[in-house]
């Protein structure tokens, strides 16, 4: 009986061991299968696999860059036989990068800098049509093209469209029926699988995740009433400081214009004023307000939290050593010119509409220069206040009259400048585009910005 029990125990132990072995083997097999299912597929360089065929039936043109706009738009110099003005506005086929102009989006700046870096370091650039014709997009103003570049350090031409997609910097990839559509689709799916950039689920180090609308100054200037009492953030160069306000401007390559705004800092002191020094490039965060007394828009409620330097609501200095543009213009364009611009229908809609702007309204608060103005009349402020001695010079240029308004000006010896210094003279001026008493003017802050000829 005892031997039988021992034998049974041995048999039971053996069976248990066999079960454990089977379970272990089954588990290993399951783990191996799951590993096979979840293991990353081999990364394919679809850009390297796709070749430029200069002998194919598509249209091709070697180009050079005029302006870098954003990740999927570049302006190229081309022969006038292709575009009358010698500039082709290229919209990249199959690519839709996040916005780095207008309303700024996550990864938009990364995509824009990626495109710029590749083209700046190219020894040759070609654009190629999608078929046998040069085609334009829905705006009728931009050509849909594939962009190829040859790196300076050698190698084959690389398709920048595919490279943006392959690096996860495009939120779309067009249609597989496009010329390189299948490669674009494959690269897009691979970027999603590899979780690159826009598909990473991680934060963009170049994007501010605060409660302000991230904009550029062109978008703010052309849509400013939509943002009334809203917190906005934008970048630009500080050009002038006067009467508790600074003027900030930024260049827009697409329109080849500067856009600006007045930033009221009030009676703030300390670190904020160091941020807003003339010549600094800054990121300003503040509230859009309508200044009733002047009939203009400005940014106010600007602050800096010294003990929270990474707070996205902070105004910060980006760099220093910049200068006002002082874009030269003529009096007739200044006062009589107009431009059609696309504007947003609402803050919550992607729809746009075309609006006709006065040119002077578009360039409010930007630095400008104007030459050969004949001073024909002068009004001097004399109401017993701090502005006594400030002047409004009525100037003539051709058949156009333009006002140049000054603060109280002094010469190098500390003597106040008066009407006799300017009346009947021809002058060149530099200043800020201002709106005062119902008209657009050039406001001058220093005597050195008026040159008597």
C-alpha positions, 0 to 999 in steps of 0.5 A, a space after each residue: 500500500 505504501 509503495 502504491 502511494 509513493 508510485 502515485 505521488 511520483 506519477 502525479 509529480 511527473 504529470 505536474 512537471 509535464 503540464 508546467 513544461 507544456 504551459 511554459 512552451 505554450 507561453 513562449 510560443 505566444 510571446 514569440 507570436 506577439 513579438 512577431 506581430 508587434 515588432 517594428 517593420 524595417 524602415 524604408 527610405 522611400 525618398 531614396 527609392 524615388 528618382 527624378 527622371 529628367 527625360 519623362 513627359 512631365 514639365 520640369 524647371 530648374 529654379 532658385 529660391 526667392 522666399 521661404 514661406 512655410 513647410 509646404 510653400 516656397 516662392 521660386 525665381 523662374 523664367 518669365 516664359 513660365 510666370 510673367 513676373 519671374 516668380 512661381 509660388 509653389 505649393 508642394 504636391 501631396 503635402 500639408 504641413 502644420 501652419 507656421 504662418 497665420 494661426 501657428 500650429 504644433 510642428 509648423 515651425 519644425 516643418 518650415 525650418 526643415 524645408 528651408 534647411 534642405 533648400 538652403 543646402 542644395 546645389 540644384 533645385 528642380 520643380 516638376 509638374 504632376 503631369 504634362 501641364 503646369 497646374 495651379 491650386 484652387 486659389 489660381 495663384 500657386 502652382 502645384 509641384 514636386 520639389 527636388 533638390 540635390 544636396 551640396 555634399 553629393 548624391 541623387 536628387 531627393 524629392 522634398 515632398 516625400 521627405 516631409 511626409 516620410 519625416 512625419 511633417 505632413 498631416 496628409 499625403 494626397 492621392 495614390 493617383 498622383 505622380 508619386 502618390 503610392 510612394 507618398 502613401 507608403 511614406 505617410 503610413 510608415 511615419 504614422 507607424 513610427 510615430 514621427 513628429 505630428 504623429 508622435 503624441 509628444 509635445 512640440 518643443 517649438 510650440 507654446 501650449 498656453 491659453 493665448 492664440 499663437 499668431 503671426 502679425 500679418 494674421 493679427 493685423 488683417 483679422 484684429 477685430 476678431 481677437 478683441 479682448 482675446 489673449 494673443 501671442 506673436 513674434 516681432 522686432 521692437 523698433 521704437 519706444 514712446 509714451 509707455 508703448 513699443 512698436 513691434 513689426 514682423 516681415 511676411 515673405 508671402 506678401 513681401 510686407 511688414 506688419 506691426 502693432 503697438 504694444 502698451 506696457 503702461 507703468 511696468 518696470 524691471 525685467 519686462 522693460 529689458 525684454 522690450 528694448 529697441 532692437 530685441 526680437 520678442 515673443 509678446 503675449 497680451 490682450 487685443 484692445 481697441 484704443 478709443 482715443 486714438 481710433 486704433 488697436 493695440 496690445 495691452 495687459 503685457 506681463 512677465 512672471 519673473 519666477 516662472 520664466 517658462 510660463 507660456 503667458 510670459 513675454 520673452 526675448 528671443 534675440 537681440 541686435 535687430 533693426 527697424 526695416 524702414 521700408 521705403 514707400 511713396 506718398 501716393 501708395 501710402 495714402 491711396 493704395 489698396 490691397 486685397 487680402 484673405 481674412 478669416 470668417 470667424 475664429 472657429 472656422 477655416 473659411 476665408 473671405 477676401 477683403 479690400 484694405 487701405 494700404 496704410 491700414 495694413 502697415 500701421 505701426 511699421 517703420 517706414 521711410 519717405 524721401 523728397 517731401 516738401 514741407 508746405 505748412 506746419 502746425 505746432 502744438 501750444 496748449 500748455 501741456 508736455 507736448 508743446 513744441 510737437 509739430 505736424 508737418 504738411 508735406 507735398 510729394 507730387 500731387 499728394 499731401 502727407 502729414 509728418 507728426 513729431 514729438 518735441 524734437 531737439 538738436 544735438 546741442 539740446 535746442 528745441 527744433 521749431 517751424 523755422 527749421 523745416 518750413 519750405 525745406 525738402 526732407 527725408 523722414 523715417 518713422 512709424 505709420 500712425 493714425 491720428 485725428 482721422 488720417 494716416 501719418 508718419 510719426 517721427 520720434 528723433 531729430 536724426 530721423 528727419 534729414 533736411 536736404 
